[in-house]
Amino acid sequence: MTRENITASQALKQAEEALRQGEKQAARHWAQVAVAMAPNMEDPWLIMAAVANPSASIAYLERALEIAPESARARKGLEWARARPAWEQPQPVRRVAISHPGAAEAPTQPLSAIQQIQTASSIAAIQPTSGAGKARRRHVARDKRLWGLLLISPWLIGLVIFKLAPLLATLGISFTDFYLLTPEKMNFVGLKNYIDMFMDPNLGFAFMGTFKLALIVIPLQTAAAVLLAALLSDKKLRMKDTLRVLFFLPSIIPSAAAMFMWDGFTNPKAGWLNALFLNPLGLAKYIHFSSDGPSSFLPILTMLWSIGPGFMIIIGAMQGIPTDLFEAALVDGANRLRRFFSITLPMVTPAIFFTLILNLTAVFGGALLLDRGSAFFSDRSSVDNYLYFMLFDSFRLGAAASLAWIFFIFLLVLVLVLFATSKRWVYYPDQEN
């Protein structure tokens, strides 16, 4: 039976049968057909009210009551719908004209489930409720907050004890002449440590070494993460999950274990670097962190060791790119390289920016592993190494704390500059307009 060869009564019977069988979509369809053919019939409006969302049902019942003012069914249904609590009452539905000659006005199509939830939430926020309802919701909200705080309390305790407390302690120590061997002679010296740091020529030397290292390592880390992410997100690649795990594993190796591993690998007497690689190739032996020759790139290699988090973040961003973009580019004749530079890279720039921040804040301490704390005799040493030297070789805890805070403020300014310039090259689809 189709709409072309059916009467209003037959459409109404089809709607009633569908309603008895619980087929709401079919019941709504045939009721709308009946309304389009005979807009002054009461029953189709009642059926649509039965299967519609709350806001539309009120409008449908009002229309049925206009057609049949003496209808007990329409009146009772409307009274029940209007008697619901205020926070459940949705916004009224607009009325539009049905495209049928002589047809009366009818409500729009029912709202979707998401729109119903949003409407009910907005009404709940502005409509007054009873005192008991408010107290109950406050009690539930308080219980949720308490349970949330209880669940994250181990992390909060660790944050306060192992992060915030030492951070504030170093700030206080930076204004003293704290000497590790004679802590009882500690005195307050104000800004003297900070002034001495700015007058120290070794600090400038260490900062230059840090910049040289960062200019080489950060682009390599970011490029390697993007390249690995692009390779391991290829649909045609086999064993993708295994390869991702293998590339990510080095980043979760504890620092102490990594230190012993690299220490054994670079040992000048018994290490594998000299015995298996440099000596057989006739290259200069690795003696120390500042050795010249091919081994001078070893510090950079140690910093590329843990790019796992970066490339996993970028892989996640690549998997979130809509396939419609690639299909449209393929139809336009764009090759794989063009699709990568014109679609993939712009779409993952937020992930690249986040990875860049991570690499920036982590790169300055990467050379400490091989430099053994002799921080300012190599042009590849970093500020972190100079800090280690000042603390564990010179035992000047107050000066080391001031250097740490200078370094922290420098990094903070650098990160803020990157955030300020990110608007020029980071693409956020939700902020396109």
C-alpha positions as MATLAB code, in Angstrom:
seq = 'MTRENITASQALKQAEEALRQGEKQAARHWAQVAVAMAPNMEDPWLIMAAVANPSASIAYLERALEIAPESARARKGLEWARARPAWEQPQPVRRVAISHPGAAEAPTQPLSAIQQIQTASSIAAIQPTSGAGKARRRHVARDKRLWGLLLISPWLIGLVIFKLAPLLATLGISFTDFYLLTPEKMNFVGLKNYIDMFMDPNLGFAFMGTFKLALIVIPLQTAAAVLLAALLSDKKLRMKDTLRVLFFLPSIIPSAAAMFMWDGFTNPKAGWLNALFLNPLGLAKYIHFSSDGPSSFLPILTMLWSIGPGFMIIIGAMQGIPTDLFEAALVDGANRLRRFFSITLPMVTPAIFFTLILNLTAVFGGALLLDRGSAFFSDRSSVDNYLYFMLFDSFRLGAAASLAWIFFIFLLVLVLVLFATSKRWVYYPDQEN';
ca = [
       0.000    0.000    0.000;
       1.481    3.364   -1.046;
       0.638    6.985   -0.364;
      -0.640    7.521   -3.913;
      -3.586    5.114   -3.686;
      -4.651    5.338   -0.023;
      -7.337    7.276    1.797;
      -7.029    9.106    5.103;
      -8.980    6.371    6.914;
      -6.738    3.654    5.525;
      -3.630    5.624    6.537;
      -5.097    5.998   10.037;
      -5.664    2.243   10.276;
      -2.077    1.613    9.182;
      -0.838    4.034   11.851;
      -2.934    2.348   14.570;
      -1.670   -1.094   13.553;
       1.950    0.085   13.578;
       1.421    1.679   17.015;
       0.036   -1.586   18.425;
       3.094   -3.434   17.119;
       5.463   -0.874   18.655;
       6.768    0.429   15.320;
       6.992    4.107   16.146;
       8.579    5.246   12.904;
       5.903    3.551   10.808;
       3.141    4.881   13.059;
       4.473    8.413   12.735;
       4.742    8.040    8.965;
       1.180    6.881    8.403;
      -0.198    9.420   10.893;
       1.516   12.198    8.965;
       0.029   10.827    5.746;
      -3.434   10.909    7.331;
      -2.882   14.482    8.575;
      -1.768   15.615    5.133;
      -4.961   14.191    3.602;
      -7.387   15.121    6.378;
      -5.839   17.720    8.699;
      -9.050   18.058   10.741;
      -9.056   14.455   11.975;
      -8.273   14.106   15.682;
      -6.855   10.561   15.829;
      -3.748   11.081   13.629;
      -2.658   13.957   15.888;
      -3.077   11.742   18.961;
      -0.990    8.989   17.378;
       1.788   11.439   16.527;
       1.679   12.718   20.108;
       2.063    9.158   21.385;
       5.249    8.497   19.406;
       6.764   12.009   19.503;
       9.217   13.526   21.942;
       7.794   15.521   24.893;
       7.994   18.954   23.284;
       6.311   17.861   20.049;
       3.661   15.794   21.883;
       2.367   18.922   23.659;
       2.010   20.706   20.342;
       0.286   17.707   18.757;
      -2.153   17.421   21.674;
      -2.924   21.135   21.481;
      -3.727   20.716   17.811;
      -5.989   17.715   18.534;
      -7.813   19.740   21.209;
      -8.344   22.587   18.728;
      -9.953   20.135   16.303;
     -12.077   18.410   18.949;
     -12.523   20.671   22.010;
     -14.665   18.056   23.751;
     -12.126   15.247   23.329;
     -11.394   13.714   26.713;
      -8.333   11.873   25.394;
      -6.665   15.036   24.080;
      -7.502   17.023   27.233;
      -6.203   14.394   29.663;
      -3.067   13.832   27.620;
      -2.335   17.551   27.495;
      -2.914   17.935   31.243;
      -0.522   15.073   31.937;
       2.139   16.483   29.623;
       1.940   19.954   31.152;
       1.955   18.593   34.719;
       5.475   17.198   34.378;
       8.226   18.788   36.554;
       9.575   22.073   35.265;
      13.064   20.734   34.682;
      11.663   18.100   32.315;
       9.706   20.615   30.261;
      11.444   21.214   26.935;
      11.215   24.340   24.840;
       8.082   24.797   22.704;
       8.199   23.561   19.110;
       7.707   25.933   16.178;
       4.746   25.336   13.903;
       5.142   25.219   10.145;
       2.597   24.791    7.382;
       2.118   21.411    5.731;
       2.641   21.488    1.984;
      -0.914   20.392    1.209;
      -3.732   22.533   -0.118;
      -5.920   23.708    2.705;
      -3.877   21.891    5.327;
      -3.627   23.257    8.838;
      -0.417   24.086   10.689;
       1.456   21.170   12.220;
       4.505   20.814   14.444;
       7.940   20.313   12.974;
       9.661   16.950   12.968;
      10.505   15.637   16.452;
      13.855   16.580   17.926;
      16.681   14.083   17.931;
      17.746   12.346   21.145;
      20.794   14.616   21.528;
      18.675   17.737   21.041;
      16.210   16.468   23.657;
      19.011   16.012   26.190;
      20.492   19.444   25.426;
      17.072   21.107   25.681;
      16.242   19.396   28.966;
      19.659   20.337   30.376;
      19.300   23.988   29.414;
      15.803   24.183   30.866;
      16.981   22.482   34.046;
      19.645   25.147   34.440;
      17.203   28.081   34.287;
      13.905   26.725   35.599;
      13.224   26.880   39.332;
      12.805   23.554   41.080;
      11.570   22.483   44.446;
      13.761   22.813   47.505;
      13.964   19.041   47.925;
      15.123   18.609   44.332;
      17.828   21.240   44.759;
      19.061   19.682   47.992;
      19.121   16.223   46.426;
      21.135   17.421   43.439;
      23.570   19.286   45.692;
      24.012   16.120   47.743;
      24.678   14.031   44.620;
      27.130   16.612   43.264;
      28.991   16.703   46.604;
      29.228   12.913   46.669;
      30.597   12.874   43.137;
      33.261   15.465   44.030;
      34.279   13.518   47.137;
      34.552   10.251   45.208;
      36.537   11.971   42.464;
      38.971   13.464   44.970;
      39.289   10.099   46.701;
      40.120    8.321   43.450;
      42.779   10.835   42.404;
      44.168   11.312   45.934;
      47.237    9.068   45.337;
      48.220   11.239   42.394;
      47.482   14.455   44.304;
      49.581   13.312   47.270;
      52.460   12.431   44.971;
      52.143   15.777   43.190;
      52.316   17.739   46.437;
      55.087   15.701   48.069;
      57.347   15.000   45.106;
      56.652   17.991   42.832;
      55.203   21.096   44.471;
      57.031   20.838   47.809;
      60.526   20.412   46.259;
      59.743   23.152   43.747;
      58.850   25.652   46.458;
      61.818   24.477   48.548;
      64.257   25.227   45.714;
      62.756   28.676   45.365;
      63.505   29.389   49.016;
      66.982   27.812   48.852;
      67.867   29.936   45.800;
      67.948   33.003   48.086;
      70.506   31.416   50.449;
      74.183   30.398   50.331;
      73.322   26.779   51.115;
      76.457   24.625   50.941;
      75.895   20.868   51.002;
      78.905   20.109   53.233;
      78.018   22.732   55.860;
      74.227   23.122   55.842;
      74.231   24.566   59.377;
      75.998   27.719   58.083;
      73.249   28.617   55.628;
      72.505   32.351   55.397;
      70.003   34.440   53.487;
      71.737   36.315   50.644;
      68.785   37.665   48.659;
      69.395   38.004   44.931;
      73.148   37.450   45.153;
      72.984   33.977   43.580;
      70.974   35.274   40.631;
      73.375   38.156   40.090;
      76.353   35.793   40.255;
      74.723   33.511   37.700;
      74.306   36.332   35.205;
      77.949   37.333   35.777;
      79.215   33.765   35.347;
      80.871   33.242   31.908;
      80.349   29.480   32.150;
      76.574   29.982   32.106;
      76.699   31.698   28.727;
      78.952   28.919   27.446;
      76.456   26.292   28.643;
      73.519   28.173   27.120;
      75.275   28.294   23.753;
      75.891   24.546   23.948;
      72.229   24.049   24.770;
      71.109   26.087   21.760;
      73.412   24.177   19.426;
      72.100   20.891   20.734;
      68.466   22.004   20.539;
      68.774   23.311   16.980;
      69.937   19.877   15.862;
      67.922   17.534   18.064;
      64.445   19.111   18.127;
      63.986   19.187   14.323;
      65.358   15.629   14.091;
      63.052   14.362   16.833;
      59.997   16.015   15.313;
      60.807   14.915   11.762;
      61.519   11.351   12.900;
      58.216   11.219   14.812;
      56.244   12.472   11.787;
      58.038   10.071    9.416;
      57.492    7.055   11.679;
      53.859    8.003   12.199;
      53.290    8.263    8.452;
      54.953    4.898    7.806;
      53.212    3.047   10.639;
      49.775    4.441    9.766;
      49.867    3.050    6.224;
      46.954    0.639    5.743;
      49.032   -1.643    3.508;
      51.781   -2.135    6.092;
      51.800   -5.494    7.829;
      52.496   -5.989   11.554;
      51.758   -2.349   12.267;
      50.836   -2.951   15.900;
      54.045   -4.907   16.568;
      56.210   -2.216   15.000;
      54.476    0.498   16.991;
      55.151   -1.366   20.220;
      58.816   -1.863   19.307;
      59.341    1.821   18.540;
      57.504    2.866   21.690;
      59.296    0.492   24.104;
      62.536    2.513   24.495;
      60.570    5.482   25.823;
      59.276    3.503   28.824;
      62.658    2.066   29.844;
      63.600    3.569   33.258;
      66.304    6.215   33.168;
      68.615    4.213   35.435;
      68.406    1.149   33.164;
      69.019    3.289   30.083;
      72.010    4.917   31.784;
      73.667    1.567   32.536;
      72.954    0.344   29.015;
      74.519    3.370   27.336;
      77.372    3.327   29.846;
      78.239   -0.225   28.838;
      77.810    0.544   25.146;
      80.108    3.596   25.201;
      82.727    2.322   27.656;
      86.112    3.271   26.076;
      87.765   -0.008   27.137;
      85.103   -2.709   26.945;
      82.165   -1.016   25.223;
      80.553   -2.348   22.072;
      80.779    1.004   20.318;
      84.552    0.841   19.908;
      84.884   -2.960   19.665;
      82.137   -3.690   17.141;
      81.703   -0.491   15.164;
      84.473    2.103   15.295;
      87.597   -0.113   15.424;
      86.590   -2.489   12.564;
      85.780    0.512   10.359;
      89.073    2.234   11.188;
      87.354    5.241   12.741;
      88.516    7.314   15.694;
      87.821    5.672   19.064;
      85.191    6.997   21.392;
      86.930    8.266   24.521;
      84.618   10.874   26.019;
      81.505   12.869   25.370;
      83.536   15.557   23.593;
      85.298   13.138   21.255;
      85.574   14.248   17.646;
      84.713   12.153   14.625;
      81.649   10.004   14.009;
      81.132    9.400   17.722;
      80.351   13.090   18.172;
      76.823   12.297   16.956;
      76.256    9.842   19.777;
      74.552   12.404   22.077;
      72.065   13.119   19.299;
      71.405    9.398   18.925;
      70.665    9.072   22.643;
      68.053   11.846   22.357;
      66.352   10.123   19.425;
      66.060    7.092   21.680;
      62.719    8.115   23.177;
      60.564    9.575   20.394;
      57.855    6.984   21.110;
      55.295    9.298   22.771;
      55.659   11.868   20.007;
      55.078    9.542   17.118;
      52.190    7.795   18.910;
      50.462   11.166   19.405;
      50.939   11.997   15.727;
      49.666    8.546   14.689;
      46.490    9.213   16.661;
      46.068   12.552   14.886;
      46.596   10.927   11.472;
      43.982    8.291   12.194;
      41.495   11.054   12.986;
      41.782   12.708    9.560;
      38.508   12.262    7.605;
      38.958    9.855    4.700;
      36.734   12.089    2.550;
      39.617   14.529    2.197;
      41.940   11.883    0.783;
      39.241   10.539   -1.530;
      38.539   14.018   -2.896;
      42.261   14.654   -3.425;
      42.630   11.297   -5.153;
      39.776   12.172   -7.506;
      41.514   15.466   -8.270;
      44.655   13.561   -9.251;
      46.857   14.302   -6.205;
      49.626   11.735   -5.728;
      50.716   10.268   -2.392;
      53.364   12.932   -1.747;
      50.998   15.783   -2.539;
      48.312   14.316   -0.273;
      50.837   14.030    2.554;
      52.041   17.644    2.358;
      48.681   19.228    1.487;
      46.337   17.223    3.724;
      48.128   15.071    6.288;
      50.664   17.600    7.568;
      48.229   20.540    7.949;
      45.679   18.316    9.708;
      48.202   16.997   12.256;
      49.857   20.337   13.052;
      48.189   20.449   16.518;
      49.806   17.103   17.353;
      53.133   18.274   15.900;
      52.932   21.417   18.011;
      52.297   19.378   21.162;
      55.204   17.063   20.297;
      57.413   20.092   19.689;
      56.653   21.403   23.179;
      57.480   18.001   24.702;
      60.771   17.785   22.814;
      61.678   21.350   23.723;
      61.208   20.820   27.452;
      63.074   17.479   27.407;
      66.016   18.112   25.105;
      68.118   20.227   27.462;
      68.914   17.369   29.809;
      69.643   14.739   27.190;
      73.418   15.086   27.171;
      73.733   14.578   30.925;
      73.814   10.810   30.474;
      77.171   10.789   28.633;
      78.780   13.939   29.959;
      79.209   12.511   33.485;
      78.576   15.978   34.950;
      81.660   17.663   33.446;
      79.384   20.324   32.149;
      81.351   23.172   30.723;
      84.310   21.780   28.893;
      82.400   20.581   25.842;
      80.670   22.732   23.263;
      77.855   20.179   23.235;
      77.159   20.372   26.975;
      73.900   21.826   28.228;
      72.647   23.996   31.069;
      71.358   20.865   32.757;
      74.886   19.498   32.875;
      76.225   22.710   34.340;
      73.524   22.460   37.001;
      74.662   18.919   37.785;
      78.271   20.081   38.025;
      77.418   22.958   40.356;
      75.343   20.751   42.638;
      77.337   17.511   42.883;
      80.881   18.728   42.162;
      80.857   22.211   43.714;
      78.187   21.392   46.347;
      76.651   24.877   45.949;
      73.001   24.060   46.424;
      71.872   27.685   46.683;
      73.562   28.666   43.420;
      72.285   25.505   41.701;
      68.724   26.309   42.799;
      68.972   29.831   41.383;
      70.304   28.425   38.106;
      67.395   25.981   37.965;
      64.870   28.798   38.378;
      66.602   30.912   35.730;
      66.423   27.958   33.391;
      62.764   27.360   34.276;
      61.793   30.973   33.554;
      63.721   30.852   30.280;
      61.850   27.706   29.186;
      58.528   29.194   30.269;
      59.095   32.304   28.147;
      60.149   30.160   25.195;
      57.007   28.012   25.443;
      54.791   31.103   25.696;
      56.422   32.506   22.553;
      55.698   29.240   20.737;
      52.055   29.374   21.819;
      51.799   32.986   20.624;
      53.222   32.102   17.188;
      51.264   28.850   16.822;
      48.274   30.725   15.385;
      50.271   31.269   12.201;
      50.971   27.624   11.390;
      48.810   25.350   13.574;
      45.485   24.429   11.967;
      42.464   23.791   14.198;
      39.438   22.617   12.145;
      36.951   23.662   14.836;
      38.323   27.229   14.759;
      38.384   27.571   10.993;
      35.914   30.444   10.932;
];
